[in-house]
Amino acid sequence: MHSHIDFGYPWWLSYGHLPVAAVGGLLVLLALARKWPKGWVGLFGFVTLWAAAGFLIMRFGMDINGRATLPTQAFLSSGSGKVLDMGAGTGRSTLMVLEARPAATVVALDQFGASYTQHFGTAGDQKSVIEEGTEKLMANLRAAGVDRRATVQAGDMREMPLASNSFDAVVSAYAIDHLNERGIGKALSEASRVLKPGGDFLLILITKEFWLDVAWGPVVMHSHMHGPRDWEDFLRDAGFKIVEEGTQPGTLYLLARKP
């Protein structure tokens, strides 16, 4: 059943380095066979090694099309409650929460706008994109057998059509870091508004790291990248208290709490 889960990220994020590695390897063999200058052999060899390393990093390090695991067990430690996923996309983070917290329910919110289309190649007018996006998300949850605990809500995370103090926890993965600073502030303020006092907010972000720049990949879609101290300031400005911070390959996560 799980084989039908497809988060829909473009093939080149996970496999785009392989054609480069193949061409580079062929050029190395050709250069050796024809006794080209060593400089050419070295250049082609470097490109081949870079592409092979990039593939390993993106496919097995980031694994953007794979199942996500909850980075901290402190998030919604009660195990139950109503969770909001801000910028849910095709449901990777929604599924992460539903599988890690079997007694929780999730409202998956996404604008299904330009960023969604850029990531997942969806075309058409706004209504058709929302319908297709909703179906893709729910299809993944059905494949995992958790769809009965989730609903989809179309909406902008900077101005959410949701009641204040209505969620026990909020999660946002690789979504808020697409916004500029003004948008980040508005989205985090909205997260605080809809969260109940004492509720958890788990923020998961692409981190700025040299090896990720070298490998490219998802970093090219995150043009407004900030360091850990910036994100701490953003969260505090929105009224959150930071209770945990950590990293995974290519990822920074911060667990914050609404006082």
C-alpha positions in Angstrom: 0.0 0.0 0.0 2.8 2.4 0.8 4.3 2.0 -2.6 1.6 4.3 -4.0 2.7 7.3 -1.9 4.1 10.0 -4.3 5.1 13.4 -2.9 5.5 14.7 -6.4 8.8 16.6 -6.2 10.5 16.8 -9.7 12.8 13.9 -10.6 15.9 16.2 -10.9 15.9 16.9 -7.2 16.8 13.3 -6.4 18.2 12.0 -9.7 19.3 15.1 -11.7 23.0 14.4 -10.9 23.0 11.0 -12.5 23.0 12.2 -16.2 25.8 14.6 -15.4 27.8 11.7 -13.8 27.2 9.5 -16.7 28.3 12.0 -19.3 31.3 13.0 -17.1 32.3 9.3 -16.8 32.1 8.8 -20.6 34.3 11.8 -21.2 36.9 10.5 -18.8 37.0 7.2 -20.7 37.2 9.0 -24.0 40.0 11.3 -22.8 42.0 8.3 -21.5 41.4 6.4 -24.7 42.5 9.2 -27.0 45.3 10.3 -24.7 44.0 13.8 -24.2 45.9 16.2 -21.9 45.8 15.3 -18.2 44.0 18.6 -17.4 41.0 17.4 -19.4 41.0 14.1 -17.6 41.2 15.8 -14.3 38.4 18.2 -15.1 36.0 15.5 -16.4 36.9 13.3 -13.4 36.1 16.2 -11.0 32.7 16.7 -12.6 32.0 13.0 -12.4 32.9 12.8 -8.7 30.9 16.0 -7.9 27.8 14.6 -9.7 28.1 11.2 -7.9 28.5 12.9 -4.5 25.6 15.2 -5.2 23.4 12.3 -6.1 24.2 10.5 -2.8 23.6 13.7 -0.8 20.2 14.5 -2.4 18.9 11.0 -2.7 20.0 9.5 0.6 20.8 12.6 2.7 17.9 14.9 2.0 15.6 12.2 0.5 13.0 14.8 -0.4 10.6 12.3 -1.9 11.0 9.9 1.0 8.9 9.5 4.2 9.8 12.1 6.8 10.3 11.3 10.4 9.4 13.6 13.3 12.7 15.3 14.3 11.8 15.6 18.0 9.6 13.5 20.3 8.9 16.6 22.4 6.4 17.8 19.8 2.8 17.2 20.9 4.2 14.9 23.6 0.7 14.1 24.9 0.2 12.1 21.6 -3.2 13.5 20.8 -4.8 16.8 19.8 -5.6 18.9 16.7 -2.6 19.9 14.6 -2.3 22.4 11.8 0.2 21.8 9.0 1.1 25.2 7.5 2.2 24.8 3.8 1.3 21.1 3.6 2.1 20.7 -0.1 1.5 17.1 -1.1 1.3 15.9 2.5 4.8 14.8 3.5 4.8 16.7 6.8 1.1 15.9 7.3 1.8 12.2 7.0 4.9 12.6 9.3 2.6 13.9 12.1 -0.2 11.5 11.6 2.2 8.5 11.7 4.1 9.7 14.7 1.0 10.7 16.6 -1.7 8.1 15.9 -4.3 9.8 18.2 -3.9 13.2 16.6 -5.9 14.8 13.8 -4.4 17.3 11.2 -5.7 20.2 9.2 -3.4 20.4 6.1 -3.3 24.0 4.9 -1.8 25.2 1.6 -2.4 28.1 -0.7 -1.9 25.9 -3.8 -0.5 29.0 -5.5 2.7 29.8 -7.4 5.1 28.1 -5.0 3.0 24.9 -5.1 3.0 25.0 -8.9 6.8 25.6 -9.0 7.4 22.5 -6.8 5.0 20.1 -8.2 4.4 21.2 -11.8 0.7 21.6 -11.4 -1.0 23.7 -14.1 -4.4 25.3 -14.7 -6.6 28.0 -13.0 -6.6 28.4 -9.3 -9.7 26.3 -8.8 -8.3 23.3 -10.7 -4.9 23.6 -8.9 -6.7 23.6 -5.5 -8.7 20.5 -6.5 -5.7 18.7 -7.9 -3.6 19.6 -5.0 -6.2 18.5 -2.5 -6.6 15.1 -4.3 -2.8 14.5 -4.4 -2.5 15.2 -0.7 -5.4 13.0 0.3 -4.2 10.2 -2.1 -1.0 10.0 -0.2 -2.8 9.9 3.1 -5.2 7.2 1.9 -2.2 5.2 0.7 -0.8 5.3 4.2 -4.2 4.6 5.8 -4.4 7.8 7.8 -6.7 9.9 5.6 -9.7 9.7 8.1 -7.7 11.8 10.6 -7.0 14.6 8.1 -8.8 17.5 6.3 -7.5 19.9 3.7 -7.9 23.7 3.9 -7.0 26.0 1.1 -5.6 29.2 2.5 -2.6 31.6 2.7 -0.4 31.0 5.8 0.0 34.7 6.1 -3.7 35.2 6.6 -5.3 31.9 7.6 -9.1 31.4 7.5 -9.0 29.6 10.9 -10.2 30.5 14.3 -7.9 31.8 17.0 -6.7 29.4 19.8 -8.1 26.4 17.9 -5.1 24.1 17.6 -3.1 22.1 20.1 0.0 22.2 17.9 1.3 23.6 14.6 3.9 22.3 12.2 5.4 23.9 9.1 8.1 22.1 7.1 10.1 23.7 4.2 7.3 26.2 3.6 7.8 29.4 5.6 11.4 29.8 4.4 10.0 30.5 0.9 8.7 33.9 2.2 10.4 37.2 2.5 11.0 38.7 6.0 7.7 40.5 6.1 5.9 37.3 5.0 7.8 35.3 7.6 6.7 37.6 10.4 3.0 37.5 9.3 3.0 33.7 9.0 4.6 33.2 12.4 2.2 35.7 14.0 -0.7 33.7 12.4 0.8 30.5 13.8 0.7 32.0 17.2 -2.8 33.3 16.8 -4.4 29.9 15.9 -2.4 28.0 18.5 -3.8 27.4 22.0 -1.7 28.8 25.0 0.9 26.2 25.8 0.7 24.7 22.3 3.8 23.5 20.4 5.0 25.0 17.1 7.5 22.9 15.1 9.3 24.8 12.4 11.4 22.7 9.9 13.6 24.5 7.4 16.2 24.0 4.7 19.4 25.1 6.3 22.2 27.1 4.7 25.2 24.7 4.5 28.2 24.7 2.2 27.8 21.1 1.2 24.2 21.7 0.2 25.1 24.7 -1.9 27.7 22.5 -3.7 25.1 19.7 -4.2 22.4 22.3 -5.2 19.0 20.5 -5.0 16.1 21.9 -2.9 18.2 24.9 -2.0 17.5 26.5 -5.4 13.8 26.8 -4.5 14.5 28.5 -1.2 15.7 32.0 -2.1 15.0 33.6 1.2 17.3 31.6 3.5 18.3 32.7 7.0 20.6 31.4 9.7 19.5 29.8 13.0 19.9 33.0 14.9 17.6 34.8 12.5 14.9 32.2 12.9 15.2 32.4 16.7 14.6 36.1 16.5 11.7 35.7 14.1 10.0 33.2 16.6 10.6 35.4 19.6 9.2 38.4 17.8 6.1 36.4 17.1 5.8 35.7 20.9 7.1 32.2 21.0 9.5 30.6 23.5 12.1 28.3 22.0 12.4 25.0 23.8 14.5 22.9 21.5 16.7 23.3 18.4 18.5 20.7 16.3 19.7 19.7 12.8 19.3 16.8 10.4 20.9 16.5 7.0 20.2 19.8 5.2 17.6 20.7 7.8 17.2 23.0 10.8 14.3 22.5 13.2 13.1 24.6 16.1 10.5 23.6 18.6 8.8 26.6 20.1 5.9 27.0 22.5 3.2 29.7 22.9 3.2 31.0 26.5 
